[in-house]
Every structure is written in structure tokens, then in C-alpha cells.
Amino acid sequence: MKDGRDFIKSLEINAKMLAPAARATYEANEELCSWLLNPLAQWADAAYGDRAFEDAAKGYAKYCLGVWKSQQMYEKKGRYTPETLPELISEVYEDEGYMVPYMWAAILIYPFWPSMISHIEMYREFLKALPSGANVLELASGHGVMGLLAAEERSDIHVDGFDISPPAVAVANRLRSVAKHASNVTFQVKDALKFGLTEERGKYKGIISAMLAEHLQDPRPLFRVIAHHLADDGMVFFSTALESAQRDHTFEFHNESEPLKMAEEVGLRVTKLVSDAGQPAPGGRFLPRALAMILRKR
């Protein structure tokens, strides 16, 4: 049976330079990383066969190279230099050739980047704390793994996942088709910000917004959507990138206080926050970080 180590083995074949760091992070946090990677390996194998691990390794290598190049440009220009929104939609979010490898990489950063490890721990805590039978909304569900992990951990909850990218939703639904708790999760192509404020208020006891805000031109409407749809006794898992440039990162957070204040402006309060740094450029002005928060209503 496939498990999380199969992703590392594939890195050692298809992305040798990145494999030692990934293995070190995994082995230093094996219980947490296995919680994510072991079910993913089983779903990937059942949905795609051995090819999934090669594609994941190659996608991860391409992603890491792209991040490095973007960060170098960020240091040079002093600001993010994303592509325009029409290009991002047509050449990134709607392009299967780009999005499928990107989706593999987007989940592998969690167990392979030290700055993301605390996110796994916080996410698992969030899932365990959800009320019994909770309806959960995932905004920008991407590869679907976060929602599927939620159902794997909590078979009593139901997850509605929305994403703007048809190729990403196709990956999510293919993994869903082989997951144990598929009936508890749905994925649809829908713009998170167009899941509007005219819909029923307070429907969801849990909301997931993982690494979405930095992809938006203005994250404030996202926080309004979250606050509108969150039940009074509900909770939110929110994460974002700070001073971390990528091809499709458009909003530039510099300080941890910025997303925190946006949350407070719509009536949410932070009950827990972690922010861990990635690898800075030698002598660089910017420190790439990954922030995660648990939010509740005031």
C-alpha cells in the first residue's frame, strides 16, 4: 500500500536536489506529515496510479523553481510583479497543463516546507474542535485535499468546496471519487468572492480559507464573505503568505497585523495565530512567511 514516503522516493528520482530537505522536514515531523501524506498517497494511487507520484515530484520541482525566481524578482523590484488578472485566469487557473502539476505542489509544500508544518497541526486542531455534524465551507478548495482530510478526520461533517479553476476542481473530484468519505464532500467551480452576501447568513459552522487571500487584488471582500457565512458559534481556519512572491500572488502582505486587522474589521477575532519564516534571500529586504489563524466571531 502506498504511503507518504512514496512521494519522497519519487522526489529522489525526479527532483534529487529537493529531496534531502523534504525528507528532513518529513522525518522531523513524521506523525503530522503522515497524517496528511498517507491518505493522499492512497487517493493519488487509486485515482492516477504510479504516474501521480512522478507528476507530483515534477510539479513540486517546477513550483519551487518558480517561487525562487519570483522571490529574486521581488528583491530586485521591491514589489510583487504578478501577471494581469485575465492572463492569470487563462494561462494559470484555466490551463490544465499548468494547474495539475501546481495542485500537486500546492499540497506537498505542507509536509515538505518547515514554514508550513505548524499549519498542519493547527488545521488538525481546527477539525477536531468543529461542532458535531458541522457544515463546512472551503473557499478556493483547489486540489481538494484539505476538504477530503476534513472528512477523513471527521466522518460526521459535510464539506462544500468551491474553486475558480476547472482543472483544479477536476483533480479534486478525481481524488474524491476514490476517497473513503466521498459522500461527505462536494467540489464545484465557483468564484469564492461571488458566493455572495445575499446567500443565507451563518450557514457554516466551519470555514476554510487556506492560502487564498494573497491571490486576490483586495482580500477585504473575502473576509466579508467569511463573516457573512460563518455561524455565531462557528470557527475559521485561515492562512496566507506574507512577503512571499509567486506568479499569481497579487496582494502583498508585509505584517502579520494586516490580515488580523482585516478579520477584526468584519467582526472576527483571532484565537490562535502562527507565522513561520521560509528561507530568506541572503542580504534580502523581505522575509517570506506563512501565517495561519483560527478565527471566531466576537
Residue, then its C-alpha position, 0 to 999 in steps of 0.5 A: m500500500k502506498d504511503g507518504r514516503d512514496f512521494i519522497k522516493s519519487l522526489e529522489i528520482n525526479a527532483k534529487m536536489l529537493a529531496p534531502a530537505a523534504r525528507a528532513t522536514y518529513e522525518a522531523n515531523e513524521e506523525l503530522c506529515s503522515w497524517l496528511l501524506n498517507p491518505l493522499a498517497q492512497w487517493a493519488d494511487a487509486a485515482y492516477g496510479d504510479r504516474a501521480f507520484e512522478d507528476a507530483a515530484k515534477g510539479y513540486a520541482k517546477y513550483c519551487l523553481g518558480v517561487w525562487k525566481s519570483q522571490q529574486m524578482y521581488e528583491k530586485k523590484g521591491r514589489y510583487t510583479p504578478e501577471t494581469l488578472p485575465e492572463l492569470i485566469s487563462e494561462v494559470y487557473e484555466d490551463e490544465g497543463y499548468m494547474v495539475p502539476y501546481m495542485w500537486a505542489a500546492i499540497l506537498i509544500y505542507p509536509f515538505w516546507p518547515s514554514m508550513i508544518s505548524h499549519i498542519e497541526m493547527y488545521r488538525e486542531f481546527l477539525k477536531a474542535l468543529p461542532s458535531g455534524a458541522n457544515v463546512l465551507e472551503l473557499a478556493s478548495g483547489h486540489g481538494v485535499m484539505g476538504l477530503l482530510a476534513a472528512e477523513e478526520r471527521s466522518d460526521i461533517h459535510v464539506d462544500g468546496f468551491d474553486i475558480s479553476p476547472p482543472a483544479v476542481a477536476v483533480a479534486n473530484r478525481l481524488r474524491s471519487v476514490a476517497k473513503h468519505a466521498s459522500n461527505v464532500t462536494f467540489q464545484v467551480k465557483d468564484a469564492l468572492k461571488f458566493g455572495l452576501t445575499e446567500e443565507r447568513g451563518k450557514y457554516k459552522g466551519i470555514i476554510s480559507a487556506m492560502l487564498a487571500e494573497h491571490l486576490q487584488d483586495p482580500r477585504p471582500l473575502f473576509r466579508v464573505i467569511a463573516h457573512h457565512l460563518a455561524d455565531d458559534g462557528m470557527v475559521f481556519f485561515s492562512t496566507a503568505l506574507e512577503s512571499a512572491q509567486r506568479d499569481h500572488t497579487f496582494e502583498f502582505h508585509n505584517e502579520s497585523e494586516p490580515l488580523k486587522m482585516a478579520e477584526e474589521v468584519g467582526l472576527r477575532v483571532t484565537k490562535l495565530v502562527s507565522d513561520a519564516g521560509q528561507p530568506a534571500p541572503g542580504g534580502r529586504f523581505l522575509p517570506r512567511a506563512l501565517a495561519m489563524i483560527l478565527r471566531k466571531r466576537 
